[in-house]
Amino acid sequence: MGKVTGFLEIDRQVQKYQPASDRIRHFREFTLPMSDKEVEKQAARCMDCGIPYCHGPTGCPVHNQIPDWNDLVYNGDWENAIRNLHSTNNFPEWTGRICPAPCEEACTLNLEDIPVAIKTVEQAIADKAYELGFVRPFPPEKKTGKTVAIIGSGPSGMAAAQQLGRAGHEVHVYERESKPGGLMRYGIPDFKMEKHTIDRRVEQMQGEGVTFFCGVHVGVDKTVEELLSSYDAVLYCGGSEKPRPSDLPGRNLVGVHDAMPYLVQQNRRIGGEDIQSVAWPSEPILAGGKHVVVVGGGDTASDCVGTAFRQGAVRVTQLDIRPQPPEKEDKLTVWPYWATKMRTSSSQAEGAEREFQVATLEFIGEDGVLTGVKCCEVDEARKPIAGTEFVIRADLAFIAIGFSGPAETGVATELDGRLAINTDRRGSTNVVANDRDYRTNVDKLYAAGDVRRGQSLVVWAIREGRQAARAIDEALMGATLLPR
């Protein structure tokens, strides 16, 4: 814990943002870092809970030892704070930026709506560790002679690769795109997480002996069968990138797009890459001077909102079929679980118009070009209410209603065909593997992350990558020292 009476004496403070009028003019991160002393004061608020729900199953999927590193930060011991944080989480600079922080929802102080600023402290520890040179390669003392191939370099694949590399195995990571990071690099906007945070981890992992092969589309350029015959184990860590199907009338009008190609394009622009790629072929999509409608109420929809504003959209409207949630949840009913309550993302706060309990009926247009989105109000069962139809002007519309599994080309096609892998009963292309040993029904092939559990959070991806690495190390060596 931090200071015994800290939570009584110190008010909750989190990182502040640049004003919306300033931050929409660029794609850089816009949080304003707190001073070391301010961070130490926030860490001091961590109280002596009987049961610290923040790092239990209801709070942190990677089981960060939050009270421990809060105490270390409060005492100014940044080196041991990052050592403790790295013991459960390979990439705290990522989670400190983009995790929605279920740990803060589970914090005991959240019963009074003043949880410890866990996410702010976590990011501060990670950034301070880089500043002080505590993050460096830790190569294994000896090699095992075993080889592992990892398909996909998102957070799950990267976490598994680092763990297996440190265990002494020869680890090769195969990435379809031109740079490592998966949807962390290409799906998360730079204003939420700049990509140098990925580059420096790749550099560290290369120093630990991990090899990255980018621009290799497994299932097309190199088959899974080739990998299985060449390596002692293969771990499939593809992302969940297949859009949930939408059969809305007008779906094929010019100006209507799925959300992810739009986000990928902008990230590729900022990274100095060609906006076209094998996985995301699309004409240039730009929101400058346009009226934009985003269908969906989740994080991907919010990312489209923020990107559209930065590209110069005239107006952005976000449609959510769910009722507007209450401003405050019933703590005694919900805590320590994630609560459904009114939340406003930084992108929505930049000027988005939000419509709740509204269904999208069709996209309408003239001469094959989008001109508007026809909507209606719905009841609590999400059934249309007659006579409530209305049209929102739209030059550009994005469908952001979630993802149903990995891309169906490449790995998934081969696995479903020649290798006859088991997929889940939901009819998606998610691979069946349990969360103990992460084995599939194909010999030597393992699966972890979104490709196994479905669309989820970065913390779940890191956890599954670490656990899969432990299972593979145990299978190859008969025993393992890697943590679960």
C-alpha positions in Angstrom: 0.0 0.0 0.0 1.0 3.6 -0.2 0.6 6.1 2.6 -1.7 4.9 5.4 -3.9 8.0 5.4 -3.2 8.9 1.8 -6.7 8.3 0.5 -8.1 10.6 3.2 -5.6 13.4 2.6 -5.0 13.4 -1.2 -7.6 14.0 -3.9 -7.7 11.8 -7.0 -5.9 13.4 -10.0 -5.3 11.9 -13.4 -3.4 13.1 -16.5 -5.0 16.2 -18.1 -5.5 16.6 -21.9 -4.6 19.3 -24.3 -7.7 21.4 -25.2 -9.8 19.8 -27.9 -9.3 22.8 -30.1 -5.5 22.1 -30.0 -5.3 18.3 -30.1 -7.6 17.9 -33.2 -4.9 19.7 -35.2 -2.4 16.8 -34.9 -2.3 13.0 -34.5 0.2 12.9 -31.6 -0.6 11.8 -28.1 -2.2 14.7 -26.2 -2.0 13.7 -22.5 0.0 16.0 -20.3 2.3 14.0 -18.1 2.2 14.5 -14.3 5.4 15.3 -12.4 7.1 12.5 -10.4 5.9 14.1 -7.2 2.3 14.2 -8.4 2.5 10.6 -9.4 4.0 9.6 -6.1 1.1 11.4 -4.3 -1.5 9.4 -6.4 0.3 6.2 -5.6 0.1 7.2 -1.9 -3.7 6.9 -2.2 -3.6 3.1 -2.5 -5.2 1.9 0.7 -4.7 -1.2 2.8 -7.6 -3.2 1.3 -8.5 -6.5 2.9 -8.9 -7.9 -0.6 -7.3 -5.9 -3.4 -9.9 -6.5 -6.1 -7.9 -4.3 -8.5 -5.5 -7.1 -9.4 -7.9 -10.0 -8.9 -10.0 -11.7 -11.7 -12.5 -8.9 -11.6 -9.9 -6.1 -12.0 -6.8 -6.9 -14.0 -6.6 -9.8 -16.4 -2.8 -9.8 -16.3 -2.9 -9.7 -12.5 -0.7 -6.7 -12.1 0.4 -6.4 -8.4 -1.0 -2.9 -8.2 -0.8 -2.3 -4.4 2.9 -3.4 -4.5 4.1 -1.1 -7.2 2.0 1.8 -5.9 3.9 1.5 -2.6 7.2 1.4 -4.5 6.3 4.5 -6.5 5.2 6.3 -3.3 8.7 5.5 -1.8 10.4 6.7 -5.0 11.7 3.2 -5.9 11.1 3.4 -9.7 13.5 0.6 -10.6 11.8 -2.0 -8.4 8.4 -0.6 -9.5 9.1 -1.4 -13.1 10.6 -4.8 -12.2 7.4 -5.7 -10.3 5.2 -4.4 -13.1 7.2 -6.3 -15.8 6.8 -9.5 -13.7 3.1 -9.7 -14.8 2.9 -7.4 -17.8 5.5 -7.3 -20.7 4.2 -4.0 -22.1 2.9 -1.6 -19.4 3.5 1.4 -21.7 0.8 0.0 -24.0 -1.7 -0.9 -21.3 -1.1 2.4 -19.5 -2.2 4.2 -22.6 -5.1 2.1 -24.2 -6.5 -0.3 -21.5 -9.9 0.9 -20.3 -8.7 0.2 -16.8 -11.1 -2.3 -15.3 -8.7 -2.2 -12.3 -10.0 1.3 -11.4 -13.6 0.1 -11.6 -12.7 -2.7 -9.1 -10.7 -0.3 -6.8 -12.3 -0.2 -3.3 -12.2 3.6 -3.4 -14.4 3.5 -6.5 -17.3 2.8 -4.1 -16.9 6.6 -3.4 -16.2 7.4 -7.1 -12.6 8.3 -6.3 -10.5 5.2 -7.4 -6.7 5.3 -7.3 -5.4 6.6 -10.6 -3.9 3.2 -11.4 -3.7 3.7 -15.2 -1.9 7.0 -14.8 0.6 5.5 -12.3 1.2 2.5 -14.6 2.0 4.6 -17.6 4.2 6.8 -15.5 6.2 3.8 -14.3 6.7 2.5 -17.8 7.8 5.9 -19.2 10.1 6.6 -16.3 11.7 3.2 -16.8 12.6 4.1 -20.3 13.9 7.5 -19.2 16.2 6.0 -16.6 17.4 3.1 -18.8 15.7 0.3 -16.9 14.2 -1.2 -20.1 17.0 -3.1 -21.9 17.4 -6.5 -23.5 17.6 -9.4 -21.1 18.9 -12.3 -23.4 18.8 -15.8 -22.0 21.9 -17.2 -20.4 21.8 -20.3 -22.6 19.8 -21.6 -25.5 17.6 -24.7 -25.4 18.0 -25.7 -29.1 14.2 -25.6 -29.5 12.5 -23.5 -32.1 9.1 -21.7 -32.0 7.3 -19.9 -34.8 4.7 -17.3 -33.9 2.1 -16.1 -36.4 1.1 -12.5 -35.7 2.9 -9.7 -33.9 0.1 -8.1 -32.0 0.2 -7.9 -28.2 -0.5 -11.6 -27.7 2.2 -12.7 -30.2 4.7 -10.2 -28.9 4.2 -11.2 -25.3 4.6 -14.9 -26.1 7.7 -14.2 -28.2 9.4 -12.3 -25.4 8.6 -14.9 -22.8 9.8 -17.8 -25.0 12.9 -15.9 -26.1 13.9 -15.3 -22.5 13.3 -19.0 -21.8 16.1 -19.7 -24.3 14.1 -20.8 -27.4 14.8 -19.7 -30.9 11.7 -17.6 -31.7 10.7 -16.4 -35.1 7.7 -14.0 -35.4 5.9 -13.9 -38.8 4.0 -10.7 -39.5 1.8 -10.1 -42.6 2.3 -6.3 -42.6 5.5 -4.4 -43.2 6.1 -3.6 -39.5 5.5 -5.5 -36.3 2.6 -4.6 -33.9 -0.5 -6.0 -35.6 -3.6 -4.0 -34.9 -1.8 -2.3 -32.1 0.2 -0.5 -34.9 -2.4 -0.3 -37.6 -5.7 -0.2 -35.8 -5.0 2.0 -32.8 -4.8 5.7 -33.7 -1.5 7.5 -33.0 -3.3 10.1 -30.9 -4.0 7.2 -28.4 -0.6 5.5 -28.7 2.3 6.7 -30.8 4.1 3.8 -32.6 7.5 4.5 -31.2 6.3 2.6 -28.1 6.1 -0.5 -30.3 9.4 0.2 -32.1 11.4 0.3 -28.9 10.0 -3.0 -27.7 10.8 -4.6 -31.0 14.4 -3.3 -30.6 14.5 -4.8 -27.1 13.2 -8.1 -28.2 15.6 -8.3 -31.1 18.4 -7.7 -28.5 17.0 -10.8 -26.7 17.3 -12.9 -29.8 13.7 -12.8 -31.2 13.7 -12.5 -35.0 10.9 -10.8 -36.9 9.9 -11.7 -40.5 7.7 -8.9 -41.8 5.8 -8.9 -45.1 5.2 -12.6 -44.8 1.6 -13.6 -45.2 1.4 -17.0 -43.6 -1.1 -19.1 -45.5 -0.2 -17.4 -48.7 3.6 -16.7 -48.9 4.4 -19.5 -46.5 2.1 -22.3 -45.4 1.2 -23.3 -41.8 2.2 -26.8 -42.8 5.7 -25.6 -43.7 6.0 -23.9 -40.2 4.8 -27.1 -38.5 7.4 -29.2 -40.3 10.2 -26.7 -39.6 9.6 -25.7 -35.9 9.1 -27.6 -32.7 5.9 -25.5 -32.0 3.8 -22.9 -33.8 1.6 -20.4 -32.0 -1.2 -18.7 -33.9 -1.9 -15.2 -32.6 -3.9 -13.5 -35.3 -6.1 -10.6 -34.5 -9.9 -10.3 -34.7 -10.2 -8.2 -37.8 -13.2 -9.6 -39.8 -16.0 -7.0 -39.4 -19.3 -8.2 -38.0 -21.6 -8.6 -41.0 -24.0 -5.9 -41.8 -26.8 -6.3 -44.4 -28.1 -2.8 -44.3 -29.6 -1.5 -47.5 -27.2 0.9 -49.3 -24.2 -0.8 -47.9 -22.4 -0.6 -51.2 -22.9 3.1 -51.8 -19.7 5.1 -52.4 -18.9 6.6 -49.1 -19.9 3.7 -46.9 -17.0 1.8 -45.3 -16.1 -0.6 -42.5 -14.3 1.1 -39.7 -11.0 -0.7 -39.7 -9.8 0.0 -43.3 -10.2 3.7 -42.5 -8.2 3.5 -39.3 -5.5 1.4 -40.9 -5.2 3.8 -43.8 -4.6 6.8 -41.5 -2.1 4.9 -39.4 -0.2 3.9 -42.5 -0.1 7.5 -43.7 1.4 8.7 -40.4 3.9 5.8 -40.5 5.0 6.9 -44.0 3.7 3.7 -45.6 1.6 3.2 -48.7 -2.1 3.2 -47.6 -2.7 0.1 -49.6 -1.8 -3.3 -48.1 -2.5 -7.0 -48.8 -5.1 -7.1 -46.0 -6.7 -3.7 -46.4 -7.2 -2.8 -50.1 -9.3 0.3 -50.4 -9.5 3.6 -52.1 -8.3 6.6 -50.1 -10.8 7.5 -47.4 -10.7 11.0 -46.0 -13.2 13.0 -43.9 -12.0 16.5 -44.6 -14.9 18.9 -45.2 -17.5 16.1 -44.9 -20.5 15.2 -42.7 -19.6 11.9 -41.1 -21.8 9.3 -39.5 -20.4 6.5 -37.3 -22.6 3.5 -36.7 -21.6 1.8 -33.4 -20.9 2.8 -29.8 -17.6 1.1 -28.9 -13.9 1.9 -28.9 -13.5 1.4 -32.7 -16.4 3.8 -33.4 -14.8 6.4 -31.0 -11.5 6.0 -32.8 -13.2 6.8 -36.1 -14.7 9.9 -34.5 -11.4 11.2 -33.4 -9.7 10.4 -36.7 -12.5 12.2 -38.6 -12.1 15.4 -36.5 -8.4 15.4 -37.1 -8.9 15.1 -40.9 -11.2 18.1 -40.8 -14.7 16.7 -40.8 -17.5 19.3 -40.6 -19.7 17.3 -38.4 -19.5 13.9 -36.8 -22.6 12.0 -35.5 -22.3 8.7 -33.6 -25.2 6.3 -33.6 -25.7 3.8 -30.7 -28.6 1.4 -30.6 -28.3 1.0 -26.9 -30.2 3.3 -24.5 -28.3 6.2 -23.0 -26.8 4.7 -19.8 -27.2 6.3 -16.4 -24.7 8.9 -15.2 -24.0 6.8 -12.1 -24.2 3.1 -11.5 -25.6 1.3 -8.4 -22.3 0.6 -6.7 -23.6 -2.1 -4.3 -25.1 -4.0 -7.3 -22.2 -3.7 -9.7 -18.9 -3.2 -7.9 -16.2 -4.5 -8.4 -17.3 -5.4 -11.9 -17.3 -3.1 -15.0 -20.3 -0.9 -14.8 -22.6 0.3 -17.5 -22.7 4.0 -17.1 -22.4 7.2 -19.2 -18.9 7.4 -20.4 -17.5 10.1 -22.8 -14.2 9.3 -24.6 -11.7 11.9 -25.4 -12.7 11.7 -29.1 -16.4 12.1 -28.3 -15.6 15.1 -26.2 -14.0 16.8 -29.2 -17.5 17.6 -30.5 -19.3 14.5 -31.6 -23.1 14.4 -31.6 -24.3 11.2 -30.0 -27.6 9.6 -30.7 -28.7 6.8 -28.3 -31.5 4.2 -28.7 -31.3 4.8 -32.5 -31.2 2.0 -35.2 -29.7 2.5 -38.6 -32.3 1.5 -41.2 -30.4 2.1 -44.5 -27.9 4.2 -46.2 -29.4 6.4 -48.9 -27.8 8.1 -51.8 -28.0 9.6 -55.3 -26.3 8.2 -58.4 -24.6 5.5 -56.2 -23.1 8.0 -53.8 -24.0 8.3 -50.1 -26.1 11.4 -49.1 -27.6 10.3 -45.8 -28.3 7.7 -43.2 -32.0 6.8 -42.5 -32.6 6.0 -38.8 -35.4 5.5 -36.3 -35.8 5.3 -32.6 -36.1 1.9 -30.9 -37.7 0.6 -27.8 -36.0 -1.2 -25.0 -36.1 -4.5 -27.0 -34.4 -2.6 -29.9 -37.5 -2.8 -32.0 -38.2 0.1 -34.3 -40.8 2.6 -33.2 -43.2 3.5 -36.0 -43.3 7.1 -37.0 -39.9 8.0 -35.6 -37.8 7.8 -38.8 -35.4 10.6 -39.6 -32.4 11.1 -42.0 -29.0 12.4 -41.0 -27.0 14.1 -43.8 -23.8 12.0 -44.5 -21.0 12.2 -47.1 -19.1 9.5 -45.3 -20.3 6.7 -43.0 -18.4 4.0 -41.0 -19.8 0.8 -39.7 -18.1 0.0 -36.4 -20.3 -2.8 -34.8 -17.5 -5.2 -33.8 -15.5 -8.1 -35.2 -16.4 -11.7 -35.6 -13.0 -13.3 -35.9 -9.7 -13.4 -37.8 -9.4 -12.6 -41.5 -10.7 -15.5 -43.6 -7.8 -15.4 -46.0 -4.4 -16.8 -45.4 -4.0 -18.8 -42.1 -7.7 -19.3 -41.5 -8.3 -20.6 -45.0 -5.5 -23.1 -44.7 -6.4 -24.2 -41.2 -10.1 -24.8 -42.2 -9.1 -26.6 -45.4 -6.0 -28.9 -45.4 -5.5 -28.9 -41.6 -9.2 -29.2 -40.6 -8.8 -27.2 -37.4 -11.7 -26.9 -35.0 -13.5 -23.6 -34.9 -15.9 -22.4 -32.3 -19.6 -23.0 -32.3 -20.5 -19.4 -32.9 -19.8 -19.9 -36.6 -16.8 -17.6 -36.6 -13.3 -18.5 -37.6 -12.1 -18.4 -34.0 -9.8 -21.3 -33.2 -10.7 -23.8 -30.5 -8.1 -24.1 -27.8 -8.5 -24.2 -24.0 -7.0 -21.6 -21.7 -4.8 -24.1 -19.8 -2.4 -25.4 -22.5 -3.7 -23.5 -25.5 -3.3 -26.5 -27.8 -5.5 -26.9 -30.9 -6.5 -30.2 -32.4 -3.6 -29.9 -34.8 -0.3 -31.4 -33.5 2.3 -28.8 -32.4 -0.1 -25.9 -33.2 -1.2 -23.5 -30.4 -3.5 -20.5 -30.4 -3.9 -17.5 -28.2 -5.3 -14.0 -28.1 -8.2 -12.7 -30.1 -8.0 -15.6 -32.6 -8.9 -17.9 -29.7 -11.2 -15.9 -27.4 -12.6 -13.4 -29.9 -12.5 -9.6 -29.9 -11.2 -8.5 -26.5 -8.9 -6.1 -24.6 -5.1 -5.7 -24.9 -4.7 -7.0 -21.3 -6.4 -10.2 -22.2 -4.2 -10.6 -25.3 -1.0 -10.1 -23.2 -2.2 -12.6 -20.6 -3.0 -15.3 -23.2 0.3 -14.8 -24.9 2.2 -15.2 -21.6 0.1 -18.3 -20.6 0.6 -19.9 -24.1 4.3 -19.3 -23.8 4.4 -21.1 -20.5 2.4 -24.0 -21.9 4.7 -24.3 -25.0 7.9 -24.1 -22.8 6.5 -26.8 -20.5 5.6 -29.0 -23.5 9.0 -28.6 -25.1 11.2 -28.9 -22.0 9.0 -31.0 -19.6 9.1 -28.2 -17.0 9.0 -24.4 -17.0 9.9 -21.5 -14.9 7.8 -19.1 -16.8 4.9 -17.5 -14.8 1.3 -18.3 -15.6 
